[in-house]
């Protein structure tokens, strides 16, 4: 009887551990992520609707390209995509807004880096570059 109870307890513990290892559901779509970041930027930078829409479209393209590069672990490609994103976003913003944008993205990057999982491991998504 002791063996059955011990075995049952171990099975329950194992199933709980395995459940905790599952990802937190499906990843959001690029358009959803872009709308979220554009909304946050709009609040931070007081953007017009036209600029907010342009930035959302730019981020949608960026996130779509990042998803396509997901299996390729070439840092140069990712850095090129991030550089291209920054250059495009800069065309929509004033110099003062762009400075705030850079600070905002650095803040987002540091927030993601500090949100580590158990045992110091990164959460879902792996290492991010320039706030992504």
Buried (B, 14 or more C-beta within 10 A) or exposed (E): EEEEEEEEEEEEEEEEEEEEEEEEEEBEEBBEBBBEBBBEBBEBBEBEEEBBBBBBBBBBBBBBBBEEBEEEEEEEBBEEBBEBBBEBBBEBBEEEBBEBBBEBBEEBBEEBEEEEEEEEEEEEEEEBEBBB
